[in-house]
Amino acid sequence: MPKVSSRYDGLGVGFAPYLQPPGEEVVRLTVGEPGFETPEEVIDTAIAELQAGKTKYTRGQGAVELCQAVADYLGKHQDLDVKAEDVLITPGAKQALLYSFMITTMPGDEAILLAPSWASYEPMLEFIGAIPVHVSVKTDDFHPDIDAIRAAVTDKTTMILINSPCNPTGAVYTPDEIQAIVDIAVEHDLWIVSDEIYARLNWMDYPHVSPASVEGGAERTLIVNGWSKSWAMTGMRVGFLTGPNDAMKAAIKSQANSASHIPTFMMEAARVALSCDDAVESFNEEYQKRREIMIQGLSEIPGLRVGECEGAFYAFVDITGTGMSDIEFADGALEAGVQLIPTSLIAGGEGFVRISYAADEDVIHEGLRRLKAWLC
C-alpha cells in the first residue's frame, strides 16, 4: 500500500482529546465558544442572501463592501489605517493564521511563540516546515518576558507571534509590552503575526493594542481576526487577514489556490455583524459577570490558584496545590462530572488547566459546585 506523507508524523492535535463532547450529564467548560445566540440581524441577513440566490462563485478576496467594512471597523475600534484592498476575508481566523505563517516563514525558519500559547500554533507551523520556538512568559502574570524574547532571536528567526488577549492564559499585554516586542522585531527585521480574535474581550483598564498601531509595527505586522468570538459566529467560519500590501498579495494568492472564498451568502451577513455593537457590548457585560462568578468560585476551592483573568473568556488555573498533575486533575474532574482542559498538552502549560467561562451562568455554578464537592 502507498504510505501517507511523513509530514504528519508526530503532528499534534492540541486540545482535541479533551474537546470531545461528553455525555449530557457532564458540565462542559472546555470549548472556546460564546454561550450566546448569533445576533438575529446576522441570521436574517444570511437567510435573505440564500433566498436571493447568493450561492455562486464571487470575488475571492471577499466582497468589496465587506473588505471596506473591515477596514472601517479597524479604524474605529483600533485606530488603524487599513485599505480595503489590503483585507482578505478567510474561511475562519484559523485559515488566516495558516496563510500568515506561510507568508512569514519558509521551511527551517524559526517562529517565536510565547508559551503557553494556543494549541494549534505549533502544529500549524510544523505542518509547513517552520520551527516553533517556545519562549516562556512570566510565571506571575503570564505577560511577555521581553529579555527572554530578545535572547531567543537567532539568524533563523523570521517571525514573532502575539496573541493578546491570550488563549489560554487570558493575559492582556500592556501597550509598553507591545511596543517592546515591536522594537525587537524592528531591530532584527522580523515579521509579527498578531492573533487578535479576542481583541474586544479585554477586561483591563488599559486598551487592547495592536502591534500594527505602534511605531515601527505597521510595515511588519499581519493582523488575524474574525467573527467567531465577539459575534458568537463560530460555526459560520468567517475570519480576516490584513497587513502590508506585499504580504496581502501573497495572502490573496494563497486563498485563490486553496479555499477560493468564504460562502457567498455569508459576506453580507458578516458585514452586518460589524455594525452589531449593541450585541457585542451585551455579550461582554455577561462575560464579565461570569468571569467574577468563576474567579470567586475557584478561589474558594483548596489547592487552586486563579489569576486576574484579564481578557478572553478563560481562567488559567494553577492546580499544583492539589498534589495532582494537570492530566490527573482533568481526568478526576471528568469523573466528578466536569470537563476541562489540562494544558500540559502544550508547551509551558504544565500544572495548569484551562476553564472556559463562556458557558451559561447556571452551567458555571453547577461546574463549580461539582469541583467543590470533589476537592473539598
Residue, then its C-alpha position, 0 to 999 in steps of 0.5 A: m500500500p502507498k504510505v501517507s506523507s511523513r509530514y504528519d508524523g508526530l503532528g499534534v492535535g492540541f486540545a482535541p482529546y479533551l474537546q470531545p463532547p461528553g455525555e449530557e450529564v457532564v458540565r462542559l467548560t472546555v470549548g472556546e465558544p460564546g454561550f450566546e445566540t448569533p445576533e438575529e440581524v446576522i441570521d436574517t441577513a444570511i437567510a435573505e442572501l440564500q433566498a436571493g440566490k447568493t450561492k455562486y462563485t464571487r470575488g475571492q478576496g471577499a466582497v468589496e463592501l465587506c473588505q471596506a467594512v473591515a477596514d472601517y471597523l479597524g479604524k474605529h475600534q483600533d485606530l488603524d489605517v487599513k485599505a480595503e484592498d489590503v483585507l482578505i476575508t478567510p474561511g475562519a481566523k484559523q485559515a488566516l493564521l495558516y496563510s500568515f505563517m506561510i507568508t512569514t516563514m519558509p521551511g527551517d525558519e524559526a517562529i517565536l511563540l510565547a508559551p503557553s500559547w494556543a494549541s494549534y500554533e505549533p502544529m500549524l507551523e510544523f505542518i509547513g516546515a517552520i520551527p516553533v520556538h517556545v519562549s516562556v512568559k512570566t510565571d506571575d502574570f503570564h505577560p511577555d518576558i521581553d529579555a527572554i524574547r530578545a535572547a531567543v532571536t537567532d539568524k533563523t528567526t523570521m517571525i514573532l507571534i502575539n496573541s493578546p488577549c491570550n488563549p489560554t492564559g487570558a493575559v492582556y499585554t500592556p501597550d509598553e509590552i507591545q511596543a517592546i516586542v515591536d522594537i525587537a522585531v524592528e531591530h532584527d527585521l522580523w515579521i509579527v503575526s498578531d492573533e487578535i480574535y479576542a481583541r474586544l474581550n479585554w477586561m483591563d483598564y488599559p486598551h487592547v493594542s495592536p502591534a500594527s498601531v505602534e511605531g515601527g509595527a505597521e510595515r511588519t505586522l499581519i493582523v488575524n481576526g474574525w467573527s467567531k468570538s465577539w459575534a458568537m459566529t463560530g460555526m459560520r467560519v468567517g475570519f480576516l487577514t490584513g497587513p502590508n500590501d506585499a504580504m496581502k498579495a501573497a495572502i490573496k494568492s494563497q486563498a485563490n489556490s486553496a479555499s477560493h472564498i468564504p460562502t457567498f451568502m455569508m459576506e453580507a451577513a458578516r458585514v452586518a455583524l460589524s455594525c452589531d455593537d449593541a450585541v457585542e457590548s451585551f455579550n461582554e457585560e455577561y462575560q464579565k459577570r461570569r468571569e467574577i462568578m468563576i474567579q470567586g468560585l475557584s478561589e474558594i476551592p483548596g489547592l487552586r490558584v486563579g489569576e486576574c483573568e484579564g481578557a478572553f473568556y478563560a481562567f488559567v488555573d494553577i492546580t499544583g496545590t492539589g498534589m495532582s498533575d494537570i492530566e490527573f486533575a482533568d481526568g478526576a474532574l471528568e469523573a466528578g462530572v466536569q470537563l476541562i482542559p489540562t494544558s500540559l498538552i502544550a508547551g509551558g502549560e504544565g500544572f495548569v488547566r484551562i476553564s472556559y467561562a463562556a458557558d451559561e451562568d447556571v452551567i458555571h455554578e453547577g461546574l463549580r459546585r461539582l469541583k467543590a464537592w470533589l476537592c473539598 
